[in-house]
């Protein structure tokens, strides 16, 4: 039995075994939790794309509007011949707005853990920006990574971290990300961040409880992934999507609630659920301009500009490295 289990571990890719150990660790814990990064398998990524188009989910539309309305102003922060480094670039849709507004950029470095996707995006960008060196890097943005030599040789590097992804980090992780970005970008660097703002509870609750049920499907897809990849036996009909704004902690929490007392098998282990017990699947922290500024200042970034939409739902905030 032990030999069979060992063989299974040896056959797994490092990512697969991290998924298994993170899920088991989280399901054995009290309260139960699973890291939000595991939402994004192929189906989860497609569901997230659908979320960004929902009438209730304002962040993506607001951020695109701010970027389009203020692109020229934001681009004044980007010095001639600088390299733009996008953290967790995904589709590069937002970067395209900055690339058009800052034609003097020498390079664009999309960084993402999914190498295949950024290589494909890079291939699509090159013909549209023939002057620009597009230099994709496959890396986990939460850890130190090397920039390509051409980006290191640029006079200055400007980081770009849109999408309010910073909100999915715990505050200490967000500070660690900002510190890591400072080390990677180096002297004279700037950093442009998209961050969702604190606002009315109704707007926040609606954004994560859409009427079409896409966010619920996105949340429940995590259980489908566990069933498929870790031999799980979750019955999706006996778990329910819960999302609510936690005012004290300035975050929207997502959970999967067990509708009854039940046992579920995952990777050869039995997990017990009480009726109503939840798996905490995501935090989406909301910042004020001041609270993100304070977090950034704590690790050496000084405020260099803020842009918001008319309703002040979302912000683009720029920072410059101190010294
Ligand atoms: C990717 N991230 C910024 C989204 C958010 O709003 O926290 C993920 C998401 N979760 C539910 N809806 C969207």
Boltz pocket constraint, residues with backbone or C-beta under 6 A from the ligand:
constraints:
  - pocket:
      binder: B
      contacts: [[A, 51], [A, 59], [A, 163], [A, 164], [A, 165], [A, 167], [A, 168], [A, 207], [A, 208], [A, 215], [A, 282], [A, 283], [A, 284]]
      max_distance: 6.0
